[in-house]
Amino acid sequence: MIDLARLLDAVIFNYLVGNNDAHGKNFSLVYRRATDDLEIRLSPLYDVVSTVYYPELSAEMAMRIGSEYSSDKVALKDFEQMAADAGLGKPLMRARLVETTERVMATLPSVATPNRVSEQIRNLIRQRCETAMNRFRRRL
C-alpha cells in the first residue's frame, strides 16, 4: 500500500511539473534482500522533464489520468477515477493531491536557476501548481 501511494504521488508530481512523457517505462521496481526476505519497492523517480515547456513536444500525456490525456483538461474527477482504478479511496487521493502540490510549491524557492530557461521552467511549475490548487482545492 505504501508503494501504491508513492506511485500516486509520482503521477501527481509528473502532472504538476508538466512531464507529459511519463510512461510505464519511467517507473521501476527495486529488489533488495532484507535478511531472508526479498523486498520489492517502487524505485525513486527518474527521467522527469518538464516537457510542457517545449512547444515542439506533444501536449498529450503519454498515460492518461482518469480518462484524460490532456494535462490542461485534467479535472478532479480524473484523479478520483485513477485512484478508484488503483483501489485507492477518494479521500487518500485528495489528500495526496493537496500535500504533493504544497510540497512542490514549498520546494520551488530553493531550486537553483542558473540560467533563464531553468528560471522559466521553475515559474511554469509554480504556475501549474497554483492552477492545480485553484482547480482542485475548492472542490475538495
Residue, then its C-alpha position, 0 to 999 in steps of 0.5 A: m500500500i505504501d508503494l501504491a501511494r508513492l506511485l500516486d504521488a509520482v503521477i501527481f508530481n509528473y502532472l504538476v511539473g508538466n512531464n507529459d512523457a511519463h510512461g510505464k517505462n519511467f517507473s521501476l521496481v527495486y529488489r533488495r534482500a532484507t535478511d531472508d526476505l526479498e523486498i520489492r519497492l517502487s524505485p525513486l523517480y527518474d527521467v522527469v522533464s518538464t516537457v510542457y515547456y517545449p512547444e515542439l513536444s506533444a501536449e498529450m500525456a503519454m498515460r492518461i489520468g482518469s480518462e484524460y490525456s490532456s494535462d490542461k483538461v485534467a479535472l478532479k474527477d480524473f484523479e478520483q477515477m485513477a485512484a478508484d482504478a488503483g483501489l485507492g479511496k477518494p479521500l487518500m487521493r485528495a489528500r495526496l493531491v493537496e500535500t504533493t502540490e504544497r510540497v512542490m510549491a514549498t520546494l520551488p524557492s530553493v531550486a537553483t536557476p542558473n540560467r533563464v530557461s531553468e528560471q522559466i521552467r521553475n515559474l511554469i511549475r509554480q504556475r501549474c501548481e497554483t492552477a492545480m490548487n485553484r482547480f482542485r482545492r475548492r472542490l475538495 
